[in-house]
Amino acid sequence: QVQLLESGGGLVQAGRSLRLSCAASGSILWINAMGWYRQAPGKQRELVAVAFSGSSTHYADSVKGRFTISRDNAKNKVYLQMNSLKPEDTAVYYCNADDGNRRDWGQGTLVTVSS
């Protein structure tokens, strides 16, 4: 089991940028997929982006070209660079670690984008 702690959320105007960080309590080197999910009020949690251990990445269509996920295995951290933010990006963002056997979640960090 790995504990995850997100940071970097906040209130930002549309068009601006934010960088989210996720710090893991242990090594993420062997974790297959480190991802970011989000949940907007009244909506289901959805995948935003995932970074696989083989360095490939996957993004939701809604964030392609605007968001970039990266993982630093040496620092046990995962980042989400969010550019050109839109009001519809407003949500609680959760970090996720999926090693194929179990999935661990952080507590989330709130991102609010004002128009």
Long-range contacts (C-beta under 8 A, 24 or more apart in sequence): 1-102, 1-104, 2-26, 2-28, 2-31, 2-97, 2-104, 3-104, 3-106, 4-95, 4-96, 4-97, 4-104, 4-105, 4-106, 5-95, 5-106, 5-107, 6-93, 6-94, 6-95, 6-106, 6-107, 6-108, 6-109, 7-109, 8-109, 9-92, 9-93, 9-109, 9-110, 9-111, 10-110, 10-111, 10-112, 11-112, 11-114, 12-85, 12-111, 12-112, 12-113, 12-114, 13-85, 13-113, 13-114, 14-85, 14-86, 14-87, 14-113, 14-114, 14-115, 15-84, 15-85, 16-85, 17-81, 17-82, 17-83, 17-84, 17-85, 18-82, 18-85, 18-111, 19-79, 19-80, 19-81, 19-82, 20-79, 20-80, 20-82, 20-93, 20-95, 20-109, 20-111, 21-77, 21-78, 21-79, 22-77, 22-78, 22-79, 22-80, 22-95, 22-106, 23-76, 23-77, 24-76, 24-77, 24-78, 24-97, 25-76, 26-76, 27-73, 27-76, 28-71, 28-73, 28-76, 28-77, 28-78, 28-97, 29-53, 29-73, 30-99, 31-97, 31-98, 31-99, 32-98, 32-99, 32-100, 33-96, 33-97, 33-98, 34-69, 34-71, 34-78, 34-95, 34-96, 34-97, 34-98, 35-69, 35-78, 35-95, 35-96, 35-98, 36-69, 36-78, 36-80, 36-93, 36-94, 36-95, 36-96, 37-93, 37-94, 37-96, 38-89, 38-91, 38-92, 38-93, 38-94, 38-111, 39-91, 39-92, 39-94, 39-108, 40-88, 40-90, 40-91, 40-92, 41-91, 43-91, 45-94, 48-80, 48-93, 49-80, 51-78, 62-88, 63-89, 82-111, 85-111, 85-113, 86-113, 87-113, 87-114, 87-115, 88-113, 89-113
